[in-house]
Amino acid sequence: MTSRPPGPALTAAPAPALAVLGDADAPRHAVVLAPVMPRWDHGSFFHQVAEPLLTSGHRITVYDTLSLLCDGDDLKALVDRWGRHLAPHPDGAYGPSPAVAPDLLVGNALGGAVVQALLTREWTHHAKVLLLSGPSVADDELDTKLERIAAAVQAQGLPSALRLLEEAVRGPGRQPGATTLPRTEPDAGQPTDSEEELAGRRLSAGLRLLHAADVRDAVRDFPGALLHVYGERSLLVQRKHLATGPGPRHHLTGVPQAGMRPHADRPALTRDTLTRFLGAEHS
């Protein structure tokens, strides 16, 4: 009997992977936490809806949420690590604006769950919060769908798992096989076995972080302006997975004829929604 050697470990980088969009001297700073990605796409997923942020005076730092993930982490461990990285540090230890908290926090899918969990921290309370299909709670139905994709990585291989993911996130107007997954580093050539295995580990571990997730209390107590944007035809995160607080500054917007990625399926409509939110009351 032979045993398989351990694959590449998921180890948090000394500094998170990021991409910066916009003018470094912009008066406001938006932080975006990405969804689960087998390979970091350098912020490309957000380009279609970045315009409302840029035109409202934000520079945008898009982070690879999984770049701070270690083997054995649960959602709380990942959130705590991001909390330490994103909290303002007067000594200049973090990011492009080390002494100032973000003016806008944005999270997509897993990144949205992390952002919501961070809302217990006082430094977030002066920010606006924008969530793109970011679940507040994962029920049995969502857990089962995500586990099916995660388990397929080991049982069937990464390409099969990615096909299942595509089926789940594909908008209603897209044909089977028309991938919505961003292609990263297209000139890098065929990935090595080690790179392929690490991509699979990122995908399965990232999806499993959302198992039984529940950050509803953090959202309900958040005093700032908050908007959930979700696709009305999503097969994964749906209206029932989203929470808001009791006050008038928390809102939900369903994008018609959009799936899990409304910013990819209906970018113009999603941009309009973001523009209205960013133009509302400042906090």
N, C-alpha and C positions, 0 to 999 in steps of 0.2 A: 504494500500500500504506500502510495506517495502522497505527500502533502504539498499544497500549493504555497509558494513563498509569498509572504505578505506583499501587498501592493503598496504604491506610494501613499504616504500618510497625508491626511488633511491637516495642515499646520498653519496657524495664523501667521501671516506675513508680519515683519517688523512694523511696516506701515501699510495701510490698506491700498488696494489697487483703485485707481481713480482716473477720471477724465474731467477736464475743466472746459466749460463752454462760456463764451462771452467775455466781456471786458473785465480785466482784473481790477479796474478802478470803479466798477459799478457800485452804486450806493447800497445795494442789498445783496444778500447771499442766500442762495437756495441750495439745500443739500438733498440729493436724490439717492435713495437706496434701491438697488436693482432687484429684479426677480431672480429666482434660481436659474442659473445658466451653467451648462456643462463647461463652457469656455467663456471667459470674460470677453464681451464684445466692445469694450472701450467706450461704452456709453451710447453706442449707435441706436439702441432700442428707444432712446428718449428723444432723438433728433427731430422726429416728426411733430412733437408737441412742445418743443423747447421755445418756440417763438414768443408765446405769451409771457413767459418768464423773462426772456431777454428784453423784450420791448417795455416791460414794466420796471426795468432797472435792476435786474438780478444778474449776477454772475452765478453760474451753476457748477457745482461739484457733484459729479455722478460717481458713486462708489459701487464697487463690486461687493455686495453684501457677504458673499461666501469667502471673500479674501481674509476674513478674520475668523473663519471656522476652524476648529480643531476636532480631531477624532474624539468622540465621546460627548461632545457638546449637546445640550438640549437648547430649546429656544431661549430660556432664561440666561444661560451662559453666554450665548451669542449676543443677546441684548445687553448684558452687563459689559461685554467687551466693547460693543459699539458705544455704549454710554460713556465709557472712559475715553474713547477716541474723539467723540464729537463734543463733549463738554468743553466750554472755553477754558483755555489754559494760559494765564498771563505770561508764563515762561516761554511761550512760543512752541509748545510741544506738538501742536496739531495744526495741520491743514493750511489753507491759504488765508485764513482769518483767525489766528489762534486766540485772540483775546475777546472775540465777539461771538455770541451764540447766533445760529442761523435765524434769518428772518422768515424762511419758508422751509418746512420739512415735507419731503415728497417720498412716498414709498409705493413700489409696484409689487403686487403679489407678496412673496415672502418679505421683501423690503417694506411693504406696507404693514405687515404684522409686527416687524421690528420697530418701525416708527411708532405704532400705537402703543407698544409696550414701553417705549421711552417716555411717554407722556406723563408718567409719574414724576419725572425729574423737573425741578423748578425752572431750569434754564430753557425748557421747551415752551414755557407758558406764555411767552411773548411772541411766539411764532405762529404763522398760519400753517395749517396741515392739509395736505392734498394727498389722497390715497387713490391709487389706480388698481382696482380689483384686489385690494389688500384686506384679507379676512380678519375680522375681529374675533370670530369663533369658528372652530372646525367641528362639524357634527360627524356622525358615523358615515353619512353618505360621502362627504368630502374626504374624510380619512380613507375610505375604501378606494376611491378613485385615485388618490395620490399614491397609496400603497401599491396599487396595481402597476403603476408606472415605475415606482422605485424598485419593486421586486423584479421587474422585467430586466433591469440592468444586469443582474447576476444570472437570471434564469435564461435569458434570450440574447443578451448582448446590448450594447449601447444603441446601435442603429434601430433595433426593435423598440427599445424604450423611447427613443426620440420620435418614432412613428406614433406610438401611443400618446405621447405628449402633444404632438401636432394635432391628432384627432380631438384631443380634449380642449385645446386652446383655439382651434381654428374658428374663425368667424363664420356665420351662417352663409355668407355669400361666396366663400372660398371652396374650391373643388378639392376633393381628396388628392393628396400628393403635392398640392401647391403649398409648400412649406411657409410658415410664418416665422420660423426660427432664423435669427440673424446669422449670417455667415461671418465668421471672425477670421481675421488675418488670411484672406483668400490666397495670398501668394506664398504662404508658409509651407505648402506642400502637404503630403500625406502625414497625418500625425503618427508618432511612434506608438508602440504598444503601451509604453509607460504613460504617455500623454493621453491616450485613449482610456486607459484604466483610471487615471486621475479624473478625467471628465465624467466617467461613469460614477465614480465615488462622489463627486460634487453633486451630480444630479440626484442620486438616491438619498444621500445624506441631507441635502437641502430640502427635498420634498418631505422627508420624514420629520423634519423640525416642526412642521405644522400639525403633527398628530395631536389631536385633542387640545389644540391651542385655544386659549381663552383670555383675551386682553380687553374684554368689555368694560371692566371696572375702570381701567386707565382711561378709556375713551370717554366714558360717561362723566368722569370727574374733570376732564380737561376744560379749562376755562376759555380757551381761545377759539378762533374760527377754524372750522374743520369741514372738509368736503370729501365724501366718497364718490368716486366715479366708477361705474361698473357696466358691463355689457348685459343688456336685458336678455340676450340669448346665450349667455355663458353656460357652459357645461360644468364648470368648476365653481369659482366663487360667484355666489348669487346674492340677491337682496337679503335673504335670510341669514347670511353669514356676516352681515355688517351691522355695527352698533353705532349709535349716536347718543349724545347727551340730551338732557331735557330742555336746554336753552335754545334760543332762536338762531344761534350762530353755527349750529351743526346741521349739515344738509346731505342729502343723498340725491344723486343724479344718475338715472339709468339711461344708457345710450342705446337707442333702438337699432336693431339689425347689427348688433355687435356681440362678439363673443368675449372670451377671457381678456383679450387685449383690445379694448375700445380705441386706444390711441393708435393701433395699427389698422383696425378694421374701419373706423370712421374718424380719421385724423382731423378733418376740418371741423366736424361737430365737437370733437373732444377739445380742440383748441378754443373754440367759441366758449365752451363751458368753463375752461380754465381762465379765459380772459375776463369773463363776468365775475368769477370768484376773486381773482386778483384785483379787480377794480372795485370790489365792495369795500366796506369799512376797513380801515387800517387799525391794527392793534399793536 
